[in-house]
Amino acid sequence: MLHSRPHIEAGDLVIMYFTRESMQPITVTPGEYFHNKFGRYAHTDMVGMKFGSKMHAPKPHSGYIYLLRPTPELWTLSLPHRTQILYQTDISYIIQRLGVRPGTRVVEAGTGSGSMTHSLSRAVGPRGNVFSFEYHQNRFEAAKAEFESHNLANVRINHRNVCKDGFGEAENVQAIFLDLPAPWEAISDAIKAFDPTKIARICCFSPCLEQVLKTVTTLREQQFEDISTVEVLTRTHELVPPAPANTPARLRDITSIVTGLKEHEDKKNQRRIIQMKAAREKAREKKEAAASKAATAVPEPALDSEPSATGETSKDPEAKGDLTSPSALKRKHEELEVEAEITGPSAEGDPSKKPKTEGDDAVEGDIDQGAEDRVDKSTARIWTEPTTNIQNVIITKPSYEMRGHTSYLTFALYYPASIRQQLDSQDVAPTPGGSTPVPKRLEEVAVESREDRSGSQETEYGDKAMEEVMGTMTEEDMMALGA
């Protein structure tokens, strides 16, 4: 998977880029085709093209795609999800905090979809090793086939439940990453896999604070130090460049925006008036046609009707003066609606329809003139377009990659036995200056810590005694431990 060849060859893994939100990996197989909404693409045509090329679909389609070289970052965005995955925001921070570099031996418990595994494989290089463990059989088989097809030679994946069976062949590792539902159950076995001569690092990935508290408690019980929990969030912005020279400014002033909105509202009102006129004309024609048809129609007596008091027969309730039947009420309602559409609002409910006198005209003129003056003065007070020479500015907007809460990352260090023995030994020499010996001071710190946290849940991570012990070591000793 990780290569620097400039051209695509048969059997290569290629990331097809459609949009920023859509990518898909394929293995180039001559004779096969890829179909999507952008067009039809032949794998044979991809062979020989440069990575990063733009591939157009044959006619009649007008779409295109980009053919990208696979990287761990692109694979994370396009891989088939078997589980929830880690993204580069967390992956990059974890690799940095664990000190993963070329030649490192690192353990990953919880392979999942393999997003983290690909980044670890690149970080450790050909001289390093990644021991990955997955307890789910189907996910293990899928990940194993995937790693083999991507030529991740430095990754050794095992089907194993590390919480119960330990880490097996993984020995002398410098870093361990636990992405497990109960990482605290694997911490005791993780200690056995550490390199006993170097400072080892561990990271536990947990989505809930309850898991974090249990993990921290276990880490402290197992003599881990420098325990900390962080939450990494992404906040990206897309920079919008200024408009090219001799083109209209991207940013419009307030006056032009308001004018455009008013013009849009006027057009909407004009369209509504035209629609109302057309509806009234249609209703008038419909009423005239109904009246003409009623005038020329010859009434026919119904066969099953009952004779009336005058000896005539009728089936229509309106003929007998019955206007309470459903049909009669419905017909009357329709007639009123048509009449309202034709005549418009009644003069009784609309003050503008009332007759006007000369005095009314004079008063109305004074009112309108005063209202216009008030509007003009009010508008002048509310907004005046400022004078500025700024034509374009670079603005930002949140990008689609912005994500909310992911999970909590708990980090800790496990020191070699030489340091831990100094902490546990009862025969440690007094510290420089004749101060209290380290074991006695450790006991005092523990008592003070318990008194300060009495009645509260244990969530503090630091240890002052470790700082005192580390202060007695020389720079050469620290460099030898971290090598």
Secondary structure, DSSP 4 states (H G I P E B T S, - for coil): -----SB--TT-EEEEEEETTEEEEEE--TT-EEEETTEEEEHHHHTTPBTTEEEEPPTT---EEEEE---HHHHHHHSPPSS----HHHHHHHHHHHT--TT-EEEEE--TTSHHHHHHHHHH-TTSEEEEEE--HHHHHHHHHHHHHTT-TTEEEEE--HHHH--TT--SBSEEEE--SSGGGGHHHHHHHB-TTS-EEEEEEESSHHHHHHHHHHHHHTT-EEEEEE---B--EEEEPPPPTTS--SSPPHHHHHHHHHHHHHHHHHHHHHHHHHHHHHHHHHHHHHHHHHHHPPP---TTPPB-TTS-B---TTTTT---SHHHHHHHHHHHHHHHHHH-S-TTT-GGGS---HHHHHHHHHHHHHHHHHHHHHHHHH--PPP-------EEEE-TT-B----EEEEEEE--HHHHHHHH-S-PPPPTTT---HHHHHHHHHHHHHHHTTTS-------HHHHHHHHTS-HHHHHHHH-
